[in-house]
Amino acid sequence: SNICYYSGVPQDGVGSALYFPAMNEVKVDMSASPITGLQRHYGKLLVFKPDGTYTITYEPVTLVDGNTIAGFFLRSASREFGNEAPGQVCTVNNFPRTVTKSGIYEWRITSSYYRDERYAKRVSDPVQRSLAAADVGKIVTCGDDHGKTYYVFLNDELGTVLVNRYALSDKG
Protein backbone atom coordinates (compact mmCIF):
# COMPACT_ATOMS: atom_id res chain seq x y z
CA SER A 1 0.00 0.00 0.00
CA ASN A 2 1.00 3.64 0.06
CA ILE A 3 0.76 3.83 3.87
CA CYS A 4 3.83 3.68 6.10
CA TYR A 5 3.06 2.57 9.68
CA TYR A 6 5.48 3.35 12.51
CA SER A 7 5.71 2.03 16.02
CA GLY A 8 5.27 4.05 19.15
CA VAL A 9 6.90 4.04 22.55
CA PRO A 10 4.89 2.19 25.23
CA GLN A 11 4.37 3.53 28.74
CA ASP A 12 7.54 1.82 30.01
CA GLY A 13 9.59 3.89 27.53
CA VAL A 14 11.07 0.89 25.75
CA GLY A 15 10.51 0.81 21.99
CA SER A 16 8.75 -2.22 20.59
CA ALA A 17 7.74 -3.26 17.11
CA LEU A 18 4.63 -4.79 18.69
CA TYR A 19 3.16 -1.39 19.57
CA PHE A 20 1.51 0.44 16.64
CA PRO A 21 -0.81 3.23 17.82
CA ALA A 22 -3.85 3.85 15.62
CA MET A 23 -2.66 7.27 14.44
CA ASN A 24 0.97 6.34 13.70
CA GLU A 25 0.86 6.27 9.94
CA VAL A 26 2.06 8.36 7.04
CA LYS A 27 0.08 8.24 3.80
CA VAL A 28 2.71 8.65 1.10
CA ASP A 29 1.34 10.68 -1.78
CA MET A 30 -2.20 10.62 -3.09
CA SER A 31 -1.51 7.95 -5.71
CA ALA A 32 -2.30 4.40 -4.70
CA SER A 33 1.06 3.13 -5.97
CA PRO A 34 2.74 0.98 -3.31
CA ILE A 35 5.82 1.77 -1.25
CA THR A 36 8.63 -0.33 -2.76
CA GLY A 37 11.45 0.62 -0.42
CA LEU A 38 12.42 2.46 2.76
CA GLN A 39 15.99 3.53 3.49
CA ARG A 40 17.49 5.70 6.22
CA HIS A 41 19.82 8.32 4.78
CA TYR A 42 21.44 10.56 7.40
CA GLY A 43 18.57 12.21 9.33
CA LYS A 44 15.88 11.28 6.81
CA LEU A 45 13.85 8.22 5.94
CA LEU A 46 13.65 7.92 2.16
CA VAL A 47 10.41 6.41 0.89
CA PHE A 48 10.47 5.00 -2.62
CA LYS A 49 7.49 4.28 -4.84
CA PRO A 50 7.45 3.37 -8.55
CA ASP A 51 6.33 6.91 -9.42
CA GLY A 52 8.40 9.03 -7.03
CA THR A 53 10.62 9.46 -4.00
CA TYR A 54 9.78 11.15 -0.71
CA THR A 55 11.53 12.01 2.53
CA ILE A 56 10.17 11.68 6.05
CA THR A 57 11.86 13.85 8.65
CA TYR A 58 11.39 14.16 12.39
CA GLU A 59 10.81 17.55 13.96
CA PRO A 60 9.49 18.26 17.45
CA VAL A 61 6.13 20.04 17.48
CA THR A 62 5.12 22.28 20.38
CA LEU A 63 1.41 22.21 21.09
CA VAL A 64 -0.64 25.20 22.27
CA ASP A 65 -0.53 23.86 25.84
CA GLY A 66 3.30 23.82 25.76
CA ASN A 67 3.70 20.05 25.44
CA THR A 68 6.11 18.79 22.81
CA ILE A 69 5.25 15.83 20.61
CA ALA A 70 7.03 14.06 17.78
CA GLY A 71 6.16 15.28 14.32
CA PHE A 72 6.96 13.38 11.13
CA PHE A 73 6.80 15.37 7.92
CA LEU A 74 6.56 14.03 4.39
CA ARG A 75 8.16 15.95 1.53
CA SER A 76 8.54 15.11 -2.12
CA ALA A 77 12.13 14.58 -3.33
CA SER A 78 11.33 13.51 -6.90
CA ARG A 79 8.13 13.00 -8.87
CA GLU A 80 10.11 11.56 -11.78
CA PHE A 81 12.32 8.84 -10.26
CA GLY A 82 11.57 6.17 -7.68
CA ASN A 83 12.09 2.45 -7.27
CA GLU A 84 10.28 -0.19 -9.32
CA ALA A 85 12.01 -3.30 -7.91
CA PRO A 86 10.13 -4.08 -4.66
CA GLY A 87 12.42 -4.33 -1.63
CA GLN A 88 15.61 -3.80 -3.63
CA VAL A 89 16.81 -0.42 -2.36
CA CYS A 90 20.45 -0.98 -1.43
CA THR A 91 22.98 1.33 0.22
CA VAL A 92 26.17 1.58 -1.82
CA ASN A 93 29.08 3.64 -0.50
CA ASN A 94 26.67 5.43 1.91
CA PHE A 95 24.12 6.32 -0.78
CA PRO A 96 20.87 4.46 -1.54
CA ARG A 97 20.49 2.96 -5.02
CA THR A 98 17.16 2.24 -6.66
CA VAL A 99 16.19 0.27 -9.74
CA THR A 100 13.77 1.35 -12.45
CA LYS A 101 13.24 0.32 -16.04
CA SER A 102 14.97 3.55 -17.08
CA GLY A 103 18.07 2.96 -14.93
CA ILE A 104 19.76 2.46 -11.60
CA TYR A 105 19.85 5.68 -9.59
CA GLU A 106 22.06 6.76 -6.72
CA TRP A 107 20.40 9.15 -4.29
CA ARG A 108 22.37 12.07 -2.84
CA ILE A 109 19.81 13.98 -0.82
CA THR A 110 21.22 16.93 1.07
CA SER A 111 19.72 18.86 3.97
CA SER A 112 17.51 20.79 1.54
CA TYR A 113 13.75 20.32 1.80
CA TYR A 114 13.04 21.31 -1.77
CA ARG A 115 12.20 18.84 -4.50
CA ASP A 116 15.13 18.53 -6.88
CA GLU A 117 15.48 15.88 -9.60
CA ARG A 118 19.28 16.25 -9.39
CA TYR A 119 19.23 14.20 -6.17
CA ALA A 120 18.99 11.10 -8.38
CA LYS A 121 22.09 10.37 -10.45
CA ARG A 122 21.81 7.56 -13.01
CA VAL A 123 24.75 5.18 -12.59
CA SER A 124 23.67 2.46 -15.02
CA ASP A 125 24.51 3.95 -18.43
CA PRO A 126 27.10 1.27 -19.37
CA VAL A 127 24.59 -1.55 -18.75
CA GLN A 128 21.40 0.22 -19.80
CA ARG A 129 20.60 -2.18 -22.65
CA SER A 130 20.68 -5.21 -20.31
CA LEU A 131 18.64 -3.39 -17.67
CA ALA A 132 15.99 -2.20 -20.14
CA ALA A 133 15.35 -5.80 -21.23
CA ALA A 134 14.96 -7.05 -17.64
CA ASP A 135 11.76 -7.66 -15.69
CA VAL A 136 12.19 -5.24 -12.75
CA GLY A 137 9.88 -7.38 -10.62
CA LYS A 138 12.44 -10.22 -10.72
CA ILE A 139 15.56 -8.13 -10.00
CA VAL A 140 17.49 -8.70 -6.76
CA THR A 141 20.28 -6.36 -5.64
CA CYS A 142 23.10 -6.86 -3.18
CA GLY A 143 25.82 -4.57 -1.90
CA ASP A 144 29.17 -5.85 -0.62
CA ASP A 145 30.69 -2.99 1.36
CA HIS A 146 33.82 -4.95 2.22
CA GLY A 147 34.51 -5.86 -1.42
CA LYS A 148 33.23 -2.46 -2.66
CA THR A 149 30.97 -4.19 -5.17
CA TYR A 150 27.29 -3.80 -6.08
CA TYR A 151 25.46 -6.70 -7.73
CA VAL A 152 22.22 -6.67 -9.72
CA PHE A 153 20.81 -10.12 -10.41
CA LEU A 154 18.41 -9.87 -13.36
CA ASN A 155 17.08 -13.42 -12.86
CA ASP A 156 16.61 -13.80 -16.59
CA GLU A 157 16.98 -16.95 -18.71
CA LEU A 158 20.70 -16.24 -19.22
CA GLY A 159 21.42 -15.82 -15.50
CA THR A 160 22.70 -12.26 -16.05
CA VAL A 161 24.39 -10.49 -13.16
CA LEU A 162 25.45 -6.84 -13.46
CA VAL A 163 28.51 -6.11 -11.33
CA ASN A 164 29.63 -2.61 -10.32
CA ARG A 165 33.03 -2.36 -8.62
CA TYR A 166 32.70 1.17 -7.25
CA ALA A 167 36.05 1.37 -5.43
CA LEU A 168 39.09 -0.71 -4.68
CA SER A 169 38.40 -2.97 -1.72
CA ASP A 170 40.39 -2.85 1.51
CA LYS A 171 41.99 -6.09 0.31
CA GLY A 172 43.43 -4.33 -2.77
N, CA, C and O of each residue as an XYZ file, in Angstrom:
688
protein
N       0.844     -1.183      0.000
C       0.000      0.000      0.000
C       0.885      1.241      0.000
O       2.112      1.140      0.000
N       0.265      2.391      0.000
C       1.003      3.644      0.057
C       1.038      4.215      1.477
O       1.317      5.400      1.662
N       0.756      3.379      2.477
C       0.762      3.832      3.872
C       1.941      3.230      4.612
O       2.181      2.024      4.556
N       2.673      4.090      5.305
C       3.826      3.680      6.098
C       3.405      3.761      7.570
O       3.077      4.840      8.063
N       3.413      2.621      8.270
C       3.056      2.570      9.685
C       4.324      2.603     10.522
O       5.316      1.970     10.159
N       4.311      3.323     11.625
C       5.480      3.345     12.506
C       5.078      3.064     13.937
O       3.980      3.403     14.381
N       6.003      2.433     14.647
C       5.710      2.026     16.021
C       5.812      3.215     16.962
O       6.406      4.246     16.644
N       5.220      3.036     18.116
C       5.267      4.050     19.147
C       6.134      3.595     20.299
O       6.765      2.540     20.240
N       6.162      4.395     21.342
C       6.903      4.039     22.548
C       5.887      3.764     23.650
O       5.136      4.663     24.028
N       5.850      2.534     24.175
C       4.887      2.191     25.234
C       5.157      2.968     26.522
O       6.146      3.693     26.631
N       4.270      2.805     27.480
C       4.368      3.526     28.744
C       5.685      3.290     29.463
O       6.168      4.183     30.160
N       6.288      2.093     29.311
C       7.539      1.815     30.008
C       8.744      2.483     29.341
O       9.862      2.394     29.848
N       8.519      3.154     28.202
C       9.592      3.890     27.534
C      10.490      3.055     26.648
O      11.415      3.586     26.032
N      10.242      1.776     26.571
C      11.071      0.894     25.747
C      10.381      0.675     24.405
O       9.232      0.237     24.356
N      11.083      0.979     23.321
C      10.511      0.808     21.991
C      10.199     -0.641     21.695
O      10.908     -1.544     22.139
N       9.139     -0.857     20.946
C       8.745     -2.217     20.594
C       8.048     -2.204     19.246
O       7.202     -1.349     18.985
N       8.399     -3.139     18.403
C       7.737     -3.264     17.107
C       6.327     -3.825     17.253
O       5.578     -3.880     16.278
N       5.966     -4.235     18.445
C       4.633     -4.788     18.687
C       3.602     -3.697     18.960
O       2.404     -3.976     18.978
N       4.047     -2.463     19.172
C       3.157     -1.385     19.574
C       2.975     -0.407     18.420
O       3.868      0.393     18.139
N       1.822     -0.463     17.747
C       1.514      0.437     16.636
C       0.242      1.218     16.963
O      -0.859      0.725     16.719
N       0.376      2.420     17.508
C      -0.808      3.227     17.818
C      -1.630      3.502     16.555
O      -1.095      3.549     15.448
N      -2.922      3.681     16.744
C      -3.849      3.852     15.624
C      -3.487      5.021     14.716
O      -3.720      4.944     13.510
N      -2.939      6.074     15.243
C      -2.664      7.273     14.440
C      -1.236      7.312     13.873
O      -0.887      8.259     13.169
N      -0.421      6.319     14.161
C       0.974      6.338     13.704
C       1.088      5.802     12.283
O       1.476      4.655     12.061
N       0.747      6.647     11.342
C       0.861      6.274      9.944
C       1.129      7.509      9.108
O       0.733      8.620      9.461
N       1.808      7.291      7.996
C       2.060      8.360      7.038
C       1.544      7.861      5.697
O       2.005      6.838      5.193
N       0.595      8.577      5.123
C       0.083      8.240      3.799
C       1.011      8.933      2.792
O       1.094     10.160      2.744
N       1.695      8.127      2.002
C       2.711      8.648      1.096
C       2.090      8.943     -0.255
O       1.824      8.033     -1.040
N       1.868     10.189     -0.514
C       1.339     10.684     -1.776
C      -0.122     10.274     -1.939
O      -0.613      9.392     -1.235
N      -0.789     10.908     -2.851
C      -2.199     10.615     -3.092
C      -2.387      9.418     -4.014
O      -3.448      8.794     -4.011
N      -1.361      9.093     -4.808
C      -1.511      7.950     -5.706
C      -1.535      6.667     -4.884
O      -0.963      6.596     -3.796
N      -2.192      5.679     -5.414
C      -2.299      4.405     -4.701
C      -1.117      3.486     -4.986
O      -1.125      2.326     -4.575
N      -0.102      3.987     -5.685
C       1.060      3.129     -5.972
C       1.726      2.736     -4.660
O       1.796      3.541     -3.731
N       2.216      1.501     -4.581
C       2.743      0.985     -3.312
C       4.139      1.513     -2.980
O       4.891      1.929     -3.862
N       4.461      1.487     -1.704
C       5.819      1.772     -1.251
C       6.661      0.557     -1.626
O       6.312     -0.572     -1.282
N       7.765      0.788     -2.327
C       8.629     -0.326     -2.763
C       9.945     -0.374     -2.008
O      10.715     -1.321     -2.166
N      10.215      0.635     -1.188
C      11.447      0.617     -0.416
C      11.510      1.751      0.593
O      10.993      2.843      0.359
N      12.155      1.471      1.719
C      12.419      2.464      2.760
C      13.909      2.388      3.081
O      14.462      1.296      3.212
N      14.555      3.535      3.206
C      15.986      3.528      3.495
C      16.343      4.763      4.311
O      16.013      5.885      3.929
N      17.015      4.552      5.431
C      17.489      5.700      6.215
C      18.692      6.291      5.513
O      19.596      5.572      5.087
N      18.695      7.612      5.397
C      19.822      8.317      4.782
C      20.074      9.569      5.617
O      19.337     10.551      5.534
N      21.139      9.509      6.426
C      21.440     10.556      7.398
C      20.229     10.751      8.299
O      19.779      9.780      8.907
N      19.681     11.954      8.415
C      18.567     12.214      9.326
C      17.201     12.055      8.686
O      16.202     12.498      9.252
N      17.136     11.436      7.524
C      15.878     11.285      6.806
C      15.559      9.815      6.585
O      16.448      8.964      6.584
N      14.285      9.534      6.400
C      13.855      8.225      5.937
C      13.384      8.443      4.508
O      12.423      9.175      4.270
N      14.063      7.805      3.555
C      13.652      7.919      2.162
C      12.584      6.877      1.888
O      12.723      5.715      2.268
N      11.530      7.294      1.233
C      10.415      6.413      0.892
C      10.341      6.369     -0.629
O      10.179      7.397     -1.286
N      10.461      5.165     -1.176
C      10.467      4.996     -2.621
C       9.184      4.324     -3.085
O       8.707      3.364     -2.480
N       8.643      4.852     -4.170
C       7.486      4.283     -4.844
C       7.846      4.198     -6.328
O       8.811      4.836     -6.749
N       7.115      3.444     -7.124
C       7.446      3.374     -8.550
C       7.387      4.725     -9.250
O       8.099      4.950    -10.229
N       6.541      5.625     -8.754
C       6.333      6.907     -9.424
C       6.894      8.108     -8.663
O       6.489      9.240     -8.929
N       7.815      7.888     -7.724
C       8.397      9.025     -7.034
C       9.152      8.639     -5.777
O       9.125      7.491     -5.332
N       9.828      9.638     -5.219
C      10.616      9.460     -3.999
C      10.258     10.574     -3.027
O      10.051     11.721     -3.423
N      10.189     10.219     -1.751
C       9.779     11.145     -0.706
C      10.731     11.031      0.474
O      11.430     10.030      0.628
N      10.750     12.068      1.306
C      11.528     12.013      2.535
C      10.579     12.204      3.718
O       9.627     12.982      3.658
N      10.867     11.473      4.790
C      10.169     11.684      6.053
C      11.216     12.157      7.044
O      12.245     11.512      7.243
N      10.936     13.294      7.661
C      11.859     13.847      8.648
C      11.132     14.012      9.983
O       9.914     14.183     10.036
N      11.909     13.955     11.040
C      11.391     14.162     12.388
C      11.656     15.601     12.800
O      12.750     16.127     12.596
N      10.652     16.222     13.376
C      10.807     17.549     13.962
C       9.886     17.620     15.164
O       8.722     17.233     15.067
N      10.380     18.109     16.302
C       9.494     18.257     17.454
C       8.443     19.333     17.174
O       8.729     20.346     16.535
N       7.232     19.099     17.659
C       6.129     20.041     17.479
C       5.652     20.458     18.863
O       5.332     19.612     19.697
N       5.607     21.766     19.103
C       5.125     22.281     20.379
C       3.649     22.615     20.249
O       3.250     23.416     19.404
N       2.849     21.989     21.098
C       1.407     22.214     21.088
C       1.062     23.518     21.799
O       1.908     24.109     22.471
N      -0.169     23.958     21.649
C      -0.640     25.196     22.267
C      -0.478     25.163     23.779
O      -0.203     26.192     24.397
N      -0.647     23.973     24.388
C      -0.532     23.861     25.843
C       0.917     23.769     26.327
O       1.162     23.623     27.524
N       1.884     23.855     25.393
C       3.297     23.824     25.764
C       3.943     22.451     25.695
O       5.169     22.348     25.749
N       3.147     21.393     25.577
C       3.702     20.045     25.443
C       4.359     19.876     24.075
O       3.928     20.458     23.080
N       5.405     19.071     24.056
C       6.107     18.791     22.810
C       5.842     17.348     22.403
O       5.963     16.428     23.212
N       5.482     17.167     21.143
C       5.250     15.826     20.614
C       6.140     15.618     19.384
O       6.695     16.569     18.833
N       6.259     14.373     18.974
C       7.031     14.057     17.780
C       6.200     14.343     16.541
O       5.032     13.963     16.457
N       6.817     15.016     15.585
C       6.156     15.281     14.317
C       6.967     14.664     13.191
O       8.188     14.809     13.149
N       6.296     13.980     12.282
C       6.959     13.381     11.131
C       6.376     14.014      9.882
O       5.165     13.979      9.664
N       7.246     14.596      9.060
C       6.803     15.370      7.920
C       7.251     14.727      6.618
O       8.406     14.330      6.463
N       6.318     14.634      5.694
C       6.557     14.029      4.388
C       6.780     15.128      3.365
O       5.998     16.074      3.272
N       7.860     14.993      2.595
C       8.165     15.950      1.531
C       8.546     15.190      0.275
O       9.149     14.119      0.341
N       8.198     15.742     -0.847
C       8.543     15.110     -2.116
C      10.004     15.411     -2.453
O      10.450     16.551     -2.328
N      10.746     14.389     -2.878
C      12.129     14.578     -3.327
C      12.203     14.496     -4.846
O      13.020     15.173     -5.469
N      11.348     13.666     -5.443
C      11.331     13.510     -6.899
C       9.994     12.933     -7.328
O       9.542     11.932     -6.771
N       9.368     13.543     -8.294
C       8.130     13.000     -8.866
C       8.430     12.290    -10.182
O       7.517     11.833    -10.870
N       9.710     12.200    -10.527
C      10.109     11.557    -11.776
C      10.749     10.191    -11.546
O      10.493      9.253    -12.300
N      11.575     10.075    -10.518
C      12.321      8.844    -10.264
C      11.912      8.218     -8.940
O      11.624      8.921     -7.972
N      11.889      6.897     -8.908
C      11.565      6.175     -7.681
C      12.274      4.840     -7.675
O      13.454      4.751     -8.013
N      11.553      3.806     -7.292
C      12.090      2.450     -7.274
C      10.992      1.495     -7.727
O       9.915      1.448     -7.132
N      11.271      0.731     -8.788
C      10.279     -0.191     -9.325
C      10.525     -1.636     -8.891
O       9.642     -2.478     -9.060
N      11.684     -1.942     -8.346
C      12.011     -3.305     -7.911
C      11.694     -3.419     -6.418
O      12.474     -2.952     -5.588
N      10.563     -4.033     -6.068
C      10.131     -4.080     -4.661
C      11.195     -4.653     -3.721
O      11.724     -5.743     -3.941
N      11.492     -3.886     -2.666
C      12.421     -4.334     -1.632
C      13.882     -4.340     -2.031
O      14.703     -4.920     -1.321
N      14.235     -3.712     -3.144
C      15.607     -3.801     -3.630
C      16.386     -2.492     -3.534
O      17.336     -2.288     -4.289
N      16.004     -1.610     -2.625
C      16.813     -0.417     -2.360
C      18.029     -0.880     -1.575
O      17.895     -1.581     -0.572
N      19.203     -0.494     -2.025
C      20.447     -0.985     -1.429
C      21.390      0.198     -1.207
O      21.544      1.037     -2.093
N      22.018      0.273     -0.043
C      22.983      1.328      0.221
C      24.334      0.928     -0.351
O      24.863     -0.143     -0.054
N      24.881      1.815     -1.181
C      26.169      1.583     -1.821
C      27.052      2.794     -1.539
O      26.748      3.911     -1.959
N      28.148      2.557     -0.824
C      29.080      3.636     -0.501
C      28.350      4.804      0.179
O      28.604      5.966     -0.136
N      27.451      4.490      1.105
C      26.671      5.434      1.906
C      25.520      6.114      1.170
O      24.897      7.017      1.727
N      25.221      5.713     -0.052
C      24.116      6.316     -0.784
C      23.157      5.236     -1.265
O      23.591      4.223     -1.814
N      21.850      5.442     -1.065
C      20.873      4.463     -1.537
C      20.860      4.386     -3.060
O      21.022      5.396     -3.745
N      20.666      3.174     -3.581
C      20.487      2.964     -5.019
C      19.138      2.313     -5.240
O      18.724      1.427     -4.493
N      18.457      2.772     -6.288
C      17.157      2.236     -6.656
C      17.188      1.753     -8.092
O      18.034      2.166     -8.885
N      16.249      0.867     -8.417
C      16.192      0.268     -9.742
C      14.862      0.616    -10.402
O      13.794      0.433     -9.817
N      14.946      1.119    -11.623
C      13.772      1.355    -12.448
C      14.060      0.814    -13.840
O      15.196      0.460    -14.154
N      13.050      0.754    -14.652
C      13.236      0.316    -16.040
C      14.163      1.286    -16.782
O      14.881      0.882    -17.697
N      14.147      2.547    -16.391
C      14.973      3.554    -17.077
C      16.391      3.646    -16.532
O      17.216      4.365    -17.096
N      16.701      2.925    -15.433
C      18.067      2.961    -14.933
C      18.183      2.666    -13.452
O      17.193      2.519    -12.735
N      19.438      2.586    -13.023
C      19.757      2.461    -11.598
C      20.200      3.852    -11.147
O      21.067      4.477    -11.758
N      19.583      4.316    -10.065
C      19.845      5.678     -9.595
C      20.478      5.661     -8.213
O      20.110      4.866     -7.348
N      21.436      6.555     -8.029
C      22.062      6.756     -6.725
C      21.508      8.064     -6.174
O      21.472      9.082     -6.865
N      21.078      8.017     -4.917
C      20.402      9.153     -4.291
C      21.351      9.906     -3.380
O      21.943      9.330     -2.467
N      21.491     11.200     -3.636
C      22.366     12.066     -2.843
C      21.552     13.248     -2.338
O      21.696     14.377     -2.808
N      20.690     12.953     -1.365
C      19.809     13.985     -0.824
C      20.552     14.744      0.258
O      21.116     14.158      1.182
N      20.539     16.054      0.121
C      21.223     16.933      1.071
C      20.247     17.352      2.166
O      19.194     16.736      2.332
N      20.591     18.380      2.898
C      19.721     18.861      3.971
C      18.576     19.712      3.432
O      17.708     20.126      4.200
N      18.558     19.978      2.143
C      17.510     20.792      1.535
C      16.153     20.094      1.627
O      16.075     18.867      1.575
N      15.103     20.872      1.761
C      13.754     20.318      1.801
C      13.036     20.487      0.467
O      11.867     20.119      0.343
N      13.709     21.028     -0.510
C      13.043     21.310     -1.769
C      13.216     20.166     -2.750
O      14.278     19.549     -2.826
N      12.166     19.896     -3.494
C      12.204     18.843     -4.499
C      13.219     19.222     -5.570
O      13.224     20.347     -6.069
N      14.073     18.271     -5.912
C      15.126     18.534     -6.882
C      15.488     17.223     -7.564
O      16.003     16.312     -6.915
N      15.226     17.114     -8.861
C      15.482     15.882     -9.599
C      16.973     15.551     -9.656
O      17.336     14.420     -9.978
N      17.837     16.506     -9.351
C      19.278     16.246     -9.388
C      19.744     15.375     -8.231
O      20.896     14.941     -8.217
N      18.873     15.110     -7.258
C      19.225     14.198     -6.174
C      19.530     12.806     -6.709
O      20.357     12.085     -6.151
N      18.853     12.432     -7.803
C      18.993     11.101     -8.383
C      19.981     11.162     -9.548
O      19.758     11.857    -10.539
N      21.076     10.417     -9.403
C      22.088     10.369    -10.455
C      22.081      8.967    -11.058
O      22.280      7.981    -10.349
N      21.849      8.879    -12.374
C      21.813      7.563    -13.014
C      23.233      7.019    -13.125
O      24.127      7.677    -13.656
N      23.423      5.802    -12.612
C      24.749      5.182    -12.595
C      24.814      3.940    -13.491
O      25.808      3.214    -13.478
N      23.762      3.700    -14.259
C      23.671      2.456    -15.025
C      23.886      2.609    -16.526
O      23.597      1.676    -17.275
N      24.379      3.742    -16.985
C      24.510      3.955    -18.428
C      25.260      2.833    -19.153
O      24.805      2.419    -20.219
N      26.386      2.317    -18.636
C      27.101      1.265    -19.370
C      26.318     -0.045    -19.538
O      26.615     -0.825    -20.443
N      25.341     -0.289    -18.692
C      24.589     -1.552    -18.751
C      23.109     -1.310    -19.054
O      22.269     -2.167    -18.781
N      22.797     -0.160    -19.609
C      21.402      0.222    -19.805
C      20.644     -0.739    -20.709
O      19.468     -1.007    -20.462
N      21.275     -1.256    -21.735
C      20.597     -2.176    -22.649
C      20.150     -3.443    -21.913
O      19.023     -3.902    -22.098
N      21.028     -4.005    -21.081
C      20.678     -5.206    -20.309
C      19.564     -4.906    -19.319
O      18.646     -5.710    -19.152
N      19.637     -3.767    -18.668
C      18.642     -3.395    -17.670
C      17.274     -3.148    -18.310
O      16.249     -3.536    -17.748
N      17.252     -2.513    -19.465
C      15.992     -2.203    -20.143
C      15.244     -3.468    -20.552
O      14.015     -3.467    -20.623
N      15.978     -4.544    -20.821
C      15.352     -5.805    -21.228
C      14.900     -6.652    -20.041
O      14.229     -7.667    -20.231
N      15.253     -6.257    -18.832
C      14.959     -7.054    -17.636
C      13.543     -6.804    -17.129
O      12.942     -5.763    -17.391
N      13.035     -7.779    -16.402
C      11.764     -7.658    -15.692
C      12.107     -7.132    -14.297
O      12.658     -7.867    -13.477
N      11.780     -5.848    -14.020
C      12.190     -5.241    -12.745
C      11.588     -5.953    -11.538
O      12.141     -5.869    -10.441
N      10.489     -6.639    -11.713
C       9.878     -7.384    -10.620
C      10.685     -8.596    -10.185
O      10.477     -9.120     -9.091
N      11.611     -9.048    -11.038
C      12.438    -10.217    -10.721
C      13.841     -9.830    -10.232
O      14.584    -10.692     -9.763
N      14.203     -8.574    -10.333
C      15.556     -8.131     -9.998
C      15.809     -8.220     -8.496
O      14.944     -7.900     -7.679
N      17.024     -8.665     -8.155
C      17.488     -8.705     -6.765
C      18.835     -7.996     -6.729
O      19.702     -8.261     -7.562
N      19.012     -7.094     -5.763
C      20.276     -6.360     -5.641
C      20.982     -6.731     -4.347
O      20.359     -7.175     -3.383
N      22.293     -6.540     -4.347
C      23.097     -6.863     -3.179
C      24.331     -5.974     -3.175
O      25.004     -5.833     -4.196
N      24.624     -5.381     -2.038
C      25.822     -4.572     -1.898
C      26.831     -5.250     -0.990
O      26.476     -5.731      0.087
N      28.080     -5.292     -1.414
C      29.169     -5.855     -0.621
C      30.100     -4.707     -0.252
O      31.000     -4.352     -1.014
N      29.871     -4.130      0.932
C      30.692     -2.986      1.362
C      32.157     -3.357      1.506
O      33.034     -2.568      1.152
N      32.431     -4.542      2.018
C      33.817     -4.954      2.223
C      34.553     -5.094      0.888
O      35.700     -4.665      0.766
N      33.908     -5.685     -0.098
C      34.515     -5.858     -1.419
C      34.282     -4.684     -2.350
O      34.764     -4.684     -3.483
N      33.534     -3.660     -1.875
C      33.225     -2.456     -2.656
C      32.600     -2.812     -4.004
O      32.996     -2.294     -5.048
N      31.610     -3.711     -3.953
C      30.971     -4.193     -5.170
C      29.461     -4.198     -4.989
O      28.952     -4.536     -3.920
N      28.752     -3.819     -6.047
C      27.290     -3.798     -6.080
C      26.836     -4.766     -7.165
O      27.292     -4.689     -8.306
N      25.935     -5.677     -6.803
C      25.460     -6.705     -7.726
C      23.983     -6.488     -8.035
O      23.199     -6.139     -7.153
N      23.615     -6.699     -9.295
C      22.221     -6.667     -9.723
C      21.948     -7.978    -10.453
O      22.436     -8.196    -11.562
N      21.172     -8.837     -9.825
C      20.807    -10.124    -10.412
C      19.520     -9.922    -11.197
O      18.478     -9.616    -10.618
N      19.588    -10.094    -12.522
C      18.413     -9.872    -13.359
C      17.436    -11.043    -13.316
O      16.261    -10.882    -13.647
N      17.912    -12.218    -12.913
C      17.081    -13.417    -12.856
C      16.375    -13.680    -14.184
O      15.195    -14.027    -14.222
N      17.125    -13.506    -15.266
C      16.606    -13.800    -16.592
C      17.033    -15.207    -17.016
O      17.688    -15.916    -16.252
N      16.667    -15.603    -18.219
C      16.980    -16.950    -18.711
C      18.484    -17.188    -18.847
O      18.944    -18.327    -18.763
N      19.245    -16.119    -19.057
C      20.702    -16.244    -19.219
C      21.452    -16.228    -17.893
O      22.651    -16.504    -17.857
N      20.757    -15.906    -16.799
C      21.417    -15.818    -15.500
C      22.303    -14.580    -15.390
O      23.353    -14.632    -14.750
N      21.901    -13.482    -15.995
C      22.699    -12.260    -16.054
C      22.854    -11.606    -14.683
O      21.886    -11.442    -13.940
N      24.084    -11.241    -14.371
C      24.390    -10.494    -13.158
C      25.188     -9.266    -13.573
O      26.224     -9.391    -14.226
N      24.718     -8.089    -13.202
C      25.447     -6.842    -13.457
C      26.296     -6.568    -12.227
O      25.794     -6.597    -11.103
N      27.582     -6.300    -12.434
C      28.515     -6.108    -11.330
C      29.139     -4.725    -11.445
O      29.700     -4.372    -12.482
N      29.038     -3.940    -10.366
C      29.634     -2.605    -10.318
C      30.670     -2.572     -9.206
O      30.326     -2.615     -8.025
N      31.929     -2.495     -9.585
C      33.032     -2.358     -8.617
C      33.257     -0.868     -8.444
O      33.934     -0.252     -9.267
N      32.709     -0.278     -7.398
C      32.695      1.174     -7.247
C      33.942      1.739     -6.588
O      34.131      2.955     -6.598
N      34.790      0.913     -6.022
C      36.048      1.366     -5.425
C      36.925      0.149     -5.211
O      36.450     -0.987     -5.205
N      38.195      0.400     -5.036
C      39.087     -0.712     -4.678
C      38.758     -1.158     -3.273
O      38.545     -0.323     -2.394
N      38.714     -2.438     -3.046
C      38.404     -2.968     -1.721
C      39.590     -2.761     -0.788
O      40.697     -2.436     -1.219
N      39.331     -2.956      0.495
C      40.390     -2.848      1.508
C      41.453     -3.917      1.275
O      42.599     -3.773      1.702
N      41.058     -4.988      0.592
C      41.988     -6.089      0.312
C      42.927     -5.740     -0.837
O      43.962     -6.385     -1.006
N      42.576     -4.718     -1.637
C      43.426     -4.326     -2.765
C      43.027     -4.843     -4.067
O      43.684     -4.564     -5.070
